[in-house]
Amino acid sequence: MRNILSSVGAAALLLSAVNTYAADLPAGAKKVTMEEFKAFADGKHVKVEILDLEKPVTADLVWSWKGTITGKADVGGKMIDVKTKLTFRGDKACSNGKGEKPNCHFIYIDGDKFYEVRDDMKVHAISTVG
């Protein structure tokens, strides 16, 4: 399978998005700076659900500001290892697998969850810290 998890994710499969699993950004979610995001998630385990792909994707990941997102993901019933590069572009967190173009999202936080949000304001992924 050529597709690699690469959302910040978080982690996203670079498949054609079909928006099969949709979720709204909660009204109370706050857009955060990357420094606020770092304080919230750096080095912590997160449970991720990616919503805008052709297959259901869930993952147990660790976001590290040393430059990686690592863990395991269930991609439509197949377990894969995740190790992607983590970078930042302005107000966005970005990830990409080797040889892939970065996939970047705004980050919103609400309670123990963070939301990766696309430029069109659709929720790409929901992650729960802890």
Summary of the structure (lengths in Angstrom):
residues: 130
radius of gyration: 12.9
end to end distance: 29.7
largest distance: 37.9
contacts: 425
relative contact order: 0.29
helix: 6%
strand: 48%
